Amino acid sequence: MGNKPAKEDKGEILVRVMPPLDRAFVKWLAQDLERIHGFKVKNQPPIRPPDHYIEYMRLQGWLDVDLDDPDIARLAKSPRA
């Protein structure tokens, strides 16, 4: 038992070299990623969580909402009012 001897260093040096990138490819990739990750669905329908999530949220008190709370009043008022 005790300390194990350190492994001998073989003297190898590992270098990560990045290959040259085509500027057109990088530009296309950046635009494609922006298009994918910047996408937002318009008029997205509300999603009802599973019943066991709702029960857990109810037990934790997360479903008790005070509509007079000034922080969420803007969410509760009608958009046409």
Order of alpha helices (4+ residues) and beta strands (2+ residues): alpha-alpha-alpha
